Amino acid sequence: MEIAEPVNKHSRDPDFIGIGDHKAATTWIFQCLIEHPDICGSSRKEVHFFDKWYNYKKGVDHYRSFFDHCHPHKVKGEFTPKYIFLPEAAERIKKHYPEVKLIACLRDPVERAFSQYKYGIQRKSILASYKNFREAIEKEPDIRDRGFYSRHLSRFFQLFPSENILILIYEELQAQPLATIQRIYSFLGVRS
């Protein structure tokens, strides 16, 4: 059951949404973007509007409230890395913001999974209960399945024009951070 209604362009609507991936520098990218004078980020990085039913049912005005502090003429956006994995998130974004620009930063799937495993151990999550990485990916297949990027991205490419989707590679970002950020600025139409 969908609650929120499609919207017309509003001064608090996002111009971009970062859809993923976990453990692929999305926090760093978001921080770089909000330091740009022409960009305003949501009041918290991960809004979880399109992926969490209890947030989505609050409606579009609830989502817009994360941009209340933004000047209407700035480019606005948010990053919620989990959006990439959920079909309902892609469909909800399309329903409300069919022209929004999407950004995904992808990482070598094995490296990303291992980073998630190490992070889980640090946070004492369920992953800390497994004796090693191999056991963790055998018992928690979601860790492995998140790396099937073509499956997850295909939903977005079916719903949005390809020119509205920017795919970044974490390893390239590490090698050339400035060039990568300038590529994002160009994609968003702001000065470098």
C-alpha positions in Angstrom: 0.0 0.0 0.0 1.6 3.2 -1.2 0.8 6.4 0.7 2.9 9.3 -0.7 1.6 11.0 -3.8 3.7 12.0 -6.8 4.8 15.6 -6.6 5.4 18.6 -8.9 8.8 20.3 -8.6 9.1 22.0 -5.3 11.9 24.2 -4.1 12.8 21.6 -1.4 12.8 18.6 -3.8 16.2 16.9 -4.3 18.1 17.3 -7.5 20.3 14.2 -6.8 20.0 11.1 -4.7 23.0 8.9 -3.9 21.7 5.3 -4.1 24.7 3.3 -3.0 26.8 1.4 -2.2 27.7 0.7 1.4 31.4 0.8 2.3 32.2 2.6 -1.0 33.1 6.2 0.2 29.5 7.6 0.1 30.1 9.5 3.4 33.3 11.1 1.9 31.5 11.9 -1.3 28.5 13.5 0.5 30.9 15.5 2.7 32.8 16.8 -0.4 29.5 17.7 -2.1 28.1 19.7 0.9 31.3 21.7 1.1 30.6 23.1 -2.4 29.0 26.5 -2.2 26.3 25.6 -4.7 25.2 22.3 -3.2 23.2 21.6 -0.1 22.9 18.2 1.5 20.0 16.8 3.5 20.1 17.5 7.2 21.3 14.0 7.7 23.2 11.9 5.2 21.0 8.8 5.2 17.4 9.8 5.1 16.0 6.3 4.5 12.7 7.7 3.0 12.4 5.5 0.0 13.5 2.2 1.6 11.7 2.3 5.0 8.0 1.9 4.9 7.5 3.8 8.2 9.3 6.8 6.8 7.7 6.6 3.4 4.2 6.6 4.8 4.9 10.0 6.4 4.6 11.5 2.9 6.7 13.7 0.6 6.5 16.7 2.9 8.3 14.7 5.6 11.0 13.9 3.0 11.2 17.6 2.0 11.7 18.6 5.6 15.3 17.2 5.3 16.0 20.1 2.9 14.3 22.9 4.9 17.7 24.5 5.6 18.7 24.6 1.9 18.5 27.8 -0.1 16.0 27.2 -3.0 18.6 27.9 -5.7 21.1 25.4 -4.5 21.5 21.9 -5.9 20.0 19.6 -3.2 20.5 15.9 -2.5 21.0 13.1 -0.1 22.8 9.7 0.0 21.1 6.6 1.4 23.3 3.7 0.2 20.6 1.1 0.8 18.4 2.4 -2.0 20.4 0.5 -4.6 19.3 -2.9 -3.2 15.6 -2.4 -2.9 13.2 -2.6 -5.9 10.6 -0.5 -4.0 13.1 2.3 -3.5 13.8 2.6 -7.2 10.1 2.6 -8.0 9.3 5.2 -5.3 12.1 7.5 -6.4 10.8 7.3 -10.0 7.2 7.9 -8.8 8.1 11.1 -7.1 11.3 12.3 -8.8 11.4 11.0 -12.4 14.0 13.6 -13.4 16.3 13.3 -10.4 20.0 12.5 -10.9 21.3 9.3 -9.3 24.8 8.6 -8.1 26.1 5.2 -7.3 29.7 4.5 -6.1 30.6 0.8 -6.5 33.5 -1.1 -5.0 35.1 -4.4 -5.8 32.4 -6.8 -4.5 34.8 -9.0 -2.5 36.6 -6.0 -0.9 33.2 -4.4 -0.1 31.9 -7.6 1.5 35.1 -8.0 3.5 34.9 -4.4 4.6 31.2 -4.9 5.7 32.4 -8.0 7.6 35.1 -6.1 9.4 32.7 -3.3 10.2 30.2 -5.8 11.6 32.9 -7.2 13.9 33.7 -3.7 15.1 30.1 -3.0 15.8 29.6 -6.4 17.4 26.8 -7.3 15.0 25.7 -10.8 14.1 28.8 -10.9 11.8 31.0 -11.0 14.9 29.5 -14.3 15.9 31.1 -16.2 12.9 34.5 -17.6 13.2 35.7 -16.1 9.9 34.7 -14.3 6.7 34.0 -17.5 4.8 31.4 -18.6 7.4 29.9 -15.2 7.5 29.2 -15.1 3.7 27.9 -18.6 3.8 25.5 -17.9 6.6 24.6 -14.3 5.6 24.3 -14.5 1.8 23.1 -10.8 1.7 26.7 -9.8 2.2 27.7 -11.6 -1.0 24.5 -10.7 -2.9 24.9 -7.0 -2.5 27.9 -7.3 -4.9 25.7 -8.3 -7.8 25.6 -4.7 -9.0 24.2 -5.4 -12.5 21.0 -6.9 -10.9 20.5 -4.0 -8.6 21.4 -1.2 -11.1 19.2 -2.7 -13.9 16.1 -1.6 -12.0 17.3 2.0 -12.1 18.3 1.8 -15.7 14.9 0.5 -16.6 13.2 3.4 -14.8 15.5 6.4 -15.4 17.3 7.8 -18.5 20.9 6.7 -18.5 22.2 10.3 -18.6 20.6 10.7 -15.2 22.7 8.0 -13.6 26.3 8.4 -12.6 28.3 5.3 -11.8 31.5 5.8 -9.9 34.1 3.2 -9.0 35.6 3.3 -5.5 39.0 2.3 -6.6 39.1 5.1 -9.2 38.0 7.5 -6.6 40.8 6.4 -4.3 43.3 6.9 -7.2 42.0 10.2 -8.4 39.7 11.8 -5.8 39.8 15.3 -7.2 39.0 14.1 -10.7 36.1 12.0 -9.4 34.6 14.9 -7.4 34.9 17.2 -10.4 33.1 14.5 -12.5 30.3 14.6 -9.9 30.2 18.4 -10.1 29.9 18.3 -13.8 27.2 15.7 -13.6 25.2 17.9 -11.2 25.8 21.1 -13.3 27.8 23.0 -10.7 31.1 24.7 -11.2 34.3 22.8 -10.4 
